[in-house]
Structures are given as structure tokens and as C-alpha cells.
Amino acid sequence: MDIPAMRANFAKAAAAGDEAPLYFYSHLFLSHPETRSMFPVSMAHQRDRLFAALGEVVSRVDDLDSLVPILQQLGRDHRKFGALPAHYPAVGASLLATLEHFDEDWNDHLAQTWAAAYKVVATVMIDAAEEAADQPPWWEAEVVAHERRTVDVAVLRLRPEPALDYLPGDSISLETQARPRLWRYYSPANAPRPDGTIEIHVKAHDGGPVSGALVRQVGVGDVLRLGPPIGHLAFDAESDRDLLLVAGGTGLAPVKAVVDQIARNGPARRVDLFVGARVEEQLYDRPELSRLEREHGWLTVTFAVSDDKESELEHGDIGDVVQRHGPWRSRDAYVVGPAAMVDDTVARLSGQGLPRERIRTEVFAPSRPGPSVDGEVTE
């Protein structure tokens, strides 16, 4: 495969903005109308995700060790859409038609390169889906608790049937019938429990159709659908190093799951959790975290606010507060939250001598490309 040529060609399509995904979906639905039912009625929140996901694949196409596990997850995950092996050639044909349409230098060499690359992608995804055939394509999950913590944040407890296995740091896609065929990814805020329940933290975002529905419309007794877990923030359960956990906003969820994992399964270690917000009222899980700190002598929780002069909590950006409590050179670190907060914290930790390979990160944002061509991670 001519990878430089692929990337140059893809850049031309991406530069067309909304026109490229609009062309792709128009071509797909006109040539294979049976695929339309796999997508939401409104495509307004859908079109740009295709090229975001394709960009991720193209960026990794020369690193198969990294790409193949992602494609395998996608193959398993796409079963929830009703994706069948027969759908993959249709998507491939529309992809090549789109790439050709936006590149006046398109030629047979590019066509053969993209066809070969897509064949690899499709084969890996199809094989992974077939290997998961004994697992449900999705799980139905009853909402057994729904608590509004702030105007725009809710904590939901779900009970999936059958039980859903996952690891701390994984993300799980979710669909509500209030917004059919719009799937969004959320990270459980707990390790697997004996009763099988899952806690998720949701912040309603402006223009976020699913997050708004989960916070304001969904209630106890409603049934959601959950997709298979996707590995995002991989918790290293084999390490016995002490931990530094840093969270902003609902980025708290996966690091809280790490705390729960240690509390339930060990091994015993020192854990320092820093939770940042702009103002004190946004620290929506403060009572629960304070309870965990009281119950576990190995856990220290520090709250910080950046824009609340009246608060008696520590002041400053969370990365600055973490740095003041350091150094942290001996720790494994997990940093989750908005992109600017993650970048700042990582830079400060690295500057203090913590090796970058021991810092695991995940960006939580109102809208970010998910791990699928049809998904978006909105936490």
C-alpha cells in the first residue's frame, strides 16, 4: 500500500469539510438503500464522524500492531447497528467513490491502494464480529436510579441483562429510545459489582441530543441499550505502583472506577485523587468521594477550583494544584478531562520527571470522535 499517497488523497477529501461525508452518505444510501435504517433519522450529528474515524485509521495504517486491536473492537461494536458482512463492500464502494470525487488526480494506483487497505480493514472487522457471535450485540439495561446532582449533571445507575463484563477505564456505548440510533459512549464510574449494576455520569451539553435526554428526560424504570465495552483508558491491574488520579468534569467517572477496583480487588497501594472544577458547585460527586476517603485510609482526595474566589478549597488549575503537591515520579498517573486540562497536567507531570509512558490519558469533551465510524464519545 502506498501510504503517503493514501494520506495525501484523504487530506483532499477532508479539506472539503461537510461536503465529503455528505457525498459519501448520499452515495451509500442511493446505491444501497437497505443501509439507511442503520443510521439515525437526522444525520446532523452523524456525518462528520465518518471522516474523523477514517482519519484515525489512516493515521495508524502503517502501525498494524496499534490498528488491528482498534478494528477488532469496531467489528464487535458494529454488531449493535445490525452490520452484516454484506454491508462492508457497499461501504467500501462509497468510500472509494467519495475519495475519487474530491481528488482530480485520482488514478488506478490510488484506487488499488485504497481497495487493498479497505480489504484489510473489512476483513479484520468481519472476523472479530464473527468471533463474538456468541455474545449479545447489545444489552438492555434498566435505569434503577437517576439523581440530578447539578442543573446539567446526572448520575444514573443501570442494571444490564445479562450481566455486562468490562474493565475499569472501558467505555460503553449507550442508546435511549428518546434518541433512537444515536449512540454515545460513557465510562462506568465503578468496577464490576456483584449485583451487575453500572454507574454513569452524564453532563448535558448544548446541542447534545443524547446527553440532554439522559439528564432531563430518562427516569427510573426506563430501559436503555448498551453496546459492548471498548478499551479506552486501560487500567494496569498488574502494576503495584502507587497511583495519581487527576479528573476534570465528568472525567471523574473512569478514575472513580479505578478507586473502586482497588477497594474491591487490590492490591493495596497509595492513591491520591485530585478533582478539579471551575466553581465549587460543579463538584457534583463531592459527598461520595469524601465518604470513600473516610472509609479507605489509602485514599486521599483533593478538590480544587479555578474560578471560585469564595471557596475555601484549593485554588488554581488542577494541573497547577497537582504540581504543588508533587513530585510524583514514582507513581502511575491517570489524567482524564477536557483537552486543555489534560495537556497542561501531563506537561507539568513530565516536567517533574514522571515518565510519559506511565501517564495514561483520556480527553472528555462535549463532542469528540468515538472509536467507531458511527460513534461519538460524549461524556
Secondary structure, DSSP 4 states (H G I P E B T S, - for coil): --HHHHHHHHHHHHHTTTHHHHHHHHHHHHH-GGGGGGS-S--TTTHHHHHHHHHHHHHHTT-HHHHHHHHHHHHHHGGGGT--TTHHHHHHHHHHHHHHHT-TT--HHHHHHHHHHHHHHHHHHHHHHHHTTTS-SSEEEEEEEEEE-SSSEEEEEEEEES-----TT-EEEEE-TTSTT--EEE--SS---TT--EEEEEE--TT-HHHHHHHHT--TT-EEEEEEEE--S---TT--S-EEEEEEGGGHHHHHHHHHHHHHH-----EEEEEEESSGGG-TTHHHHHHHHHH-TTEEEEEEESS-TT--SEES-HHHHHHHH---TTSEEEEEE-HHHHHHHHHHHHHTT--GGGEEEEE--SSEE-SSTT-EE--
